[in-house]
Amino acid sequence: MFSRSALRIVLMSLALVQAIPGRAAAIIDDAVAYEKEQVADQCKATVYGDDFASIVDFNNDGLDDVITNLGAVNCDGVDGKLCGNVGCPHNFYVGVAEGGYVFIANADLYGYELKKRYGNLVFEMKANAASCGRDDDEYCIITSRVRGLRFDTISKK
């Protein structure tokens, strides 16, 4: 059994370890070019559709952010080759004041809409039913907003 002083030392050590911030996210100069480099590793011949990259301030901070949709890539003559059974990969990058972008998330989606609610943009993402804890054939609609570098889920239907 621990003495009180030993327990106090262990708890203080844990508090110090948890207080140390994690490694800073890497800043990418050009998110669209970075995504195209990643696709080039998977495809020999690529054609990018109009909705491959969207530039929009989705976290409402006044800086441009980037969303890429790998479902809009024709890879080696095949549309949607980079997609899976649960949708197509979408990657989300937030613009930072220092210049460039930080990757914050990816999600396999069937699509999304950005809607304005109370003056802020929110995502209505169409995902696999399992994303909502269901096993039916209907889509799951996940409503989220981005605050800073984090997605906050508002609702799942």
N, C-alpha and C positions, 0 to 999 in steps of 0.2 A: 504494500500500500504506500502511496505517496504521502509525504509530509506536506503541510500547507506551503512551506517555502519552496519545496521542489515543484509542487503543482503550479505555484505562481510563476516560477522561472519558465516552465514549459509553456504556459499560456502566454507569457510575454514574448517568448521566442516565436510562437506561432503568429502572434499579432504583428511582429516585425516582418516576418516572411511574407505575410499577406499584404502588408503595407507597401512592399516594394513593387513599383509599377512594372507591368509587362513590357516586353520589347515593343518599341514603336513600330507602327505599320509603315511599310515601304511606300515611298511616294513615286508614282509612275508619271513620267512626263506627258505621255500621250496614251490614254487608255485605249483608244480605237486602234492605234498602231500596235500596241501591245497585244490586244486580242487577235489582230490579224497575224501576228507572229506565231501565236499559239495555234491558230487554225492551220497555218502553213506547216506545222509539225505533223498534222494529221491528214492533210490533203495535198495531193500533187497539183491538181487544177482546182481553182476556187473562183466562184462568182458570188459576189455579195449583193443581196437584195436591198431594196430601199430601206427596209426596216431593220437592217443589221445593227445599226447604232442610232440611239436617240440621245440628243443632248438637251437636258432639261434640268431645272433647279428643283429636284424632287424632295430635298430636305429643307427647303424654304429658308436658306441662309443667304441668298443673293448671288451665289456662285454656281456656275454650270456644273452639272453632274452628268454621268454617262451611264446608259443602260445598253448592253449588247445582247442580241438575240441570236444564238447560234442556229436557230431554226430557219433563219433567213440566209443561210449559207448553202450554196450548191457545191458540194464537195465531190470531186471526181465524177461530175455528171449526174449526181444523185441529190435531189432536193431533200432536206431533212435528214441527211445521213448522220449528222451529229446529235440527233434527237434519240430519245429512248422511249420506253413504254409509258413513262409517266410525264411526258412533255419534253420540251426543248430547254436546254440550259440558257438561263438569262444571268448575266453578271452585272453587278451594280458597283459603280465607282462614285465616290464623293469628291468634288473639287475642293481643294484646300487653299487657304489664303496665300501660302508660300508659293503657290503655283503647282500645277500637276494634279494628280488624282490618287486617292487611296481606295483600294479594293475593300468593300465591306461585306459583300454577300454574293452567293449564287443560289439559284433556285431552278428546279425543273418545273416549267409552267406550260400551260396550254395557251397562255396569253395574259394580258393585264390591261387595265385602263387606269389612267390617272384622273382623279376627280378632285374638285376643289370643295373642301368642307370647312366652314368657319374661317375662310381666308387662307387655308393651308392645303397643299396637295397631299392626297392619300392614294395609295395603291389599292385597287380591287384586282387581286390576282386569281386567275382561274387555275386550280391545281387538281391533282389526283385526289379522289375521295379519302384515301388513307391519310392525307395531310390533315384531315378533320377527324380522324379516328373512326372513319366509316369504311365499309367494304362493299358499298353499292357502286353502280355505274355512273352516278351523277357527279358533276364537277363539285369541287369544294371551292367556295369563294372566301378568300382570306383578305380581310381589309387591314392594311397596315399603314403606318406613317413612319417616316425616318426622322429621327432627332439626332442631330450631330452625325455620328458614325454608326448609329444603331437603329435597327428596325424594331418598332413597337407594334405588336399585333393588337388591333382594336377589336376584331371579331372574326369568327370562323363560322360559315354556314355550310 
